[in-house]
Amino acid sequence: AEGLLRNALTIYATSLPPDHPEVARAQIELAGLLTTDGDYTQALQLAQAGSASLVQAYGADHWLVANAGSVQGGTLVGLGRLDEAETLLRTSYGQLASDKSARAAYVRAARQRLAALYRATDRAQEAAALEETQQVNGGTP
């Protein structure tokens, strides 16, 4: 999957302006995968670049920007920068959960990242409450 995302990013980056939203979306998707693989430094760089481009394209209140913030927050958890991560994760999850145009998969992923932060900071009850919300809703936002 990483190879496919890298290829897509290369194609977008060579055929579109560097701040184009499709380049940014590919950066965010690759950042999410790299975070899962433990490559937090490169993931953070991609997430920050993608987020900046999405803010420029859509404004700070767009759900894609919130998703980028959630991915960035997940990378910060991996880097041990938990205070910064919490701010991004709480804000982005709240925005995604309240935005009816946000895709359910992105809301779920943001919820899971926030729950992972809670577990990493010994806040199991808060993590369980988030995970219970997901189960009650049948896995949807």
Legacy VTK file of the C-alpha trace (Angstrom):
# vtk DataFile Version 3.0
C-alpha trace
ASCII
DATASET POLYDATA
POINTS 141 float
0.000 0.000 0.000
2.843 2.378 0.786
4.267 1.950 -2.697
0.914 2.715 -4.292
0.463 5.838 -2.180
3.997 7.005 -2.947
3.346 6.468 -6.662
0.095 8.399 -6.479
1.808 11.233 -4.627
4.584 11.326 -7.230
2.070 11.457 -10.080
0.051 14.214 -8.417
3.148 16.181 -7.425
4.580 16.095 -10.956
1.344 16.882 -12.770
-0.342 19.348 -10.400
0.757 22.491 -8.552
2.479 21.600 -5.252
-0.330 23.112 -3.159
-3.138 21.384 -5.079
-5.710 19.656 -2.827
-5.132 16.256 -4.481
-1.423 16.463 -3.661
-2.377 17.360 -0.090
-4.837 14.478 0.204
-2.193 12.030 -1.027
0.264 13.470 1.509
-2.250 12.977 4.315
-3.076 9.404 3.257
0.615 8.508 3.063
1.239 10.187 6.431
-1.466 8.028 7.993
0.105 4.871 6.607
3.603 5.909 7.681
2.285 6.583 11.187
0.905 3.048 11.299
4.341 1.800 10.183
6.098 3.852 12.880
7.796 6.356 10.564
6.569 9.309 12.599
9.066 11.934 11.454
8.324 11.616 7.753
4.624 11.215 8.504
4.587 14.465 10.471
6.302 16.367 7.653
3.785 15.078 5.119
0.812 15.744 7.404
1.937 19.308 8.073
2.498 20.038 4.384
-0.815 18.498 3.384
-2.679 20.309 6.131
-1.268 23.688 5.106
-2.333 23.126 1.502
-5.829 22.038 2.521
-6.276 25.097 4.743
-5.246 27.266 1.800
-7.635 25.467 -0.560
-10.701 25.002 1.660
-10.298 27.072 4.814
-9.624 25.914 8.358
-13.161 24.653 9.011
-13.307 22.023 6.261
-13.555 18.384 7.318
-10.517 17.449 5.215
-8.462 19.895 7.288
-9.818 18.288 10.458
-8.822 14.876 9.121
-5.325 16.196 8.403
-5.153 17.489 11.979
-6.134 14.089 13.285
-3.443 12.360 11.225
-0.925 14.930 12.409
-2.036 14.359 16.002
-1.532 10.625 15.580
2.038 11.208 14.449
2.660 13.438 17.458
1.490 10.636 19.759
4.069 8.380 18.116
6.738 11.033 18.683
5.756 11.355 22.349
4.548 14.941 21.948
1.347 14.164 23.810
0.195 17.659 24.798
0.387 18.901 21.203
-1.254 15.704 20.030
-4.171 16.031 22.435
-5.023 19.524 21.262
-5.060 18.441 17.613
-6.850 15.156 18.225
-9.614 16.579 20.403
-10.251 19.510 18.073
-10.164 17.469 14.883
-12.354 14.675 16.248
-14.913 17.190 17.486
-14.986 18.907 14.129
-15.249 15.664 12.164
-17.934 14.219 14.435
-20.109 17.319 14.069
-19.653 17.798 10.311
-22.332 15.846 8.431
-20.285 15.962 5.216
-17.315 14.149 6.816
-16.975 10.534 5.739
-17.671 7.994 8.471
-14.324 6.236 7.983
-12.471 9.464 8.770
-14.579 10.067 11.876
-13.873 6.519 13.075
-10.136 6.895 12.461
-10.070 10.208 14.344
-11.951 8.602 17.242
-9.470 5.718 17.299
-6.492 8.095 17.304
-7.969 10.048 20.211
-8.680 6.820 22.108
-5.060 5.731 21.507
-3.874 9.009 23.014
-6.072 8.426 26.050
-4.626 4.934 26.475
-1.074 6.294 26.099
-1.762 8.793 28.874
-3.337 6.255 31.267
-6.883 7.484 30.691
-8.487 4.145 29.997
-11.986 5.284 30.986
-11.970 8.078 28.417
-10.674 5.669 25.763
-13.350 3.131 26.658
-16.067 5.785 26.463
-14.992 6.724 22.934
-14.799 3.103 21.871
-18.214 2.419 23.397
-19.659 5.300 21.395
-18.393 3.614 18.253
-19.902 0.255 19.220
-23.267 1.784 20.166
-23.431 3.506 16.819
-22.594 0.298 14.983
-19.140 1.521 14.070
-20.366 4.741 12.487
-19.906 8.264 13.808
LINES 1 142
141 0 1 2 3 4 5 6 7 8 9 10 11 12 13 14 15 16 17 18 19 20 21 22 23 24 25 26 27 28 29 30 31 32 33 34 35 36 37 38 39 40 41 42 43 44 45 46 47 48 49 50 51 52 53 54 55 56 57 58 59 60 61 62 63 64 65 66 67 68 69 70 71 72 73 74 75 76 77 78 79 80 81 82 83 84 85 86 87 88 89 90 91 92 93 94 95 96 97 98 99 100 101 102 103 104 105 106 107 108 109 110 111 112 113 114 115 116 117 118 119 120 121 122 123 124 125 126 127 128 129 130 131 132 133 134 135 136 137 138 139 140
